[in-house]
Amino acid sequence: MLCNEDLECVVCCYQYTRSDRIPRILHCKHTFCAACLEQLCKMDGVIRTITCPMCRWITCTRASLTLPGALWVNTEIWDQIPKVLQGKQDVTEDLKDTEAQLLKSTL
């Protein structure tokens, strides 16, 4: 099981999601969200390069490939995303129930 820090991109500090912040693995095996990797990309003719913000390893891909087509999803993190979101939804629902009970008791 991953800890909460592992479920956040270290560049932007946002949690990974299954939509715009998909966890993608660079060739050095470090993971960052797709949104941050898009910002770190540099085009050099037919080559796209991304320098890892942690180890400075340069990942090269063909510019003709999209980022999703060029970099794998970190499935270990991907598999944990719904579990974390479900847990947060449960806590939110519990808080709403508690708030409703408090309102009823004060009336």
JONOR-V407297 format. One record per pair of residues at least 6 apart in sequence whose C-alpha atoms are under 7 Angstrom apart, sorted by sequence separation. I is the first residue (numbers start at 0). J is the second residue. If there is no record, write none. Layout:
i=<I,I>
j=<J,J>
This chain:
i=<7,8,15,24,41,42,50,51,7,8,15,23,24,40,41,50,6,7,22,23,40,41,49,50,6,22,23,40,48,49,60,22,23,39,48,49,21,22,48,20,21,47,48,20,46,47,19,20,46,47,19,46,47,45,46,15,45,42,9,8,8,10,27,26,25,25,24,23,24,23,24,23,24,22,23,22,22,22,16,6>
j=<13,14,21,30,47,48,56,57,14,15,22,30,31,47,48,57,14,15,30,31,48,49,57,58,15,31,32,49,57,58,69,32,33,49,58,59,32,33,59,32,33,59,60,33,59,60,33,34,60,61,34,61,62,61,62,32,62,62,31,31,32,35,56,58,58,70,70,70,71,71,72,72,73,72,73,73,76,77,80,76>
